[in-house]
Amino acid sequence: MVEPLLEYVEQLLPRWLGCHDKTFTLERAHRTLSKPKPGQNRGVIIRFLKFQDREFVINTAKKLNIQHEGNKLLFVSDLSTETLRQRNEFNAVRQRFVEKGLYRGFQIHPCRMRVLHESKMQLFATPREAEEFYQKII
């Protein structure tokens, strides 16, 4: 008999994260609807009961190279289409900041790009603001 995905993930999460004494309560776990491309695995969406558990898993997983049966596992936030669209608008200027080692991610709500320059965090609401700042500092 195949073990339900929810129970399977609840059992393995502590082992994957290296925190065997911690338990996570999940509301649900299911595979994504879209079929994967050949050679790729299908994603799984996990909904945590506690926001703190979700944040712990995402932040801990970022620091680890988690493998399961030879496959790399990634734990990321499920963002809305609008948030992804806003982030993608920053792609060109974000790459320039990455190359300089200044890029520090995004603030989710509102969607703003974060850059660390001279020990100060800079926030940009638009790609144009970010580009103007980049031109000033190079």
Secondary structure, DSSP 8 states (H G I E B T S, - for coil): ----HHHHHHHHHHHHHT-TT----EEEEEE-SS---TT----EEEEESSHHHHHHHHHHHHHS--EETTEE--------HHHHHHHHTTHHHHHHHHHTT-EEEEETTTTEEEEEETTEEEEESSHHHHHHHHHHH-
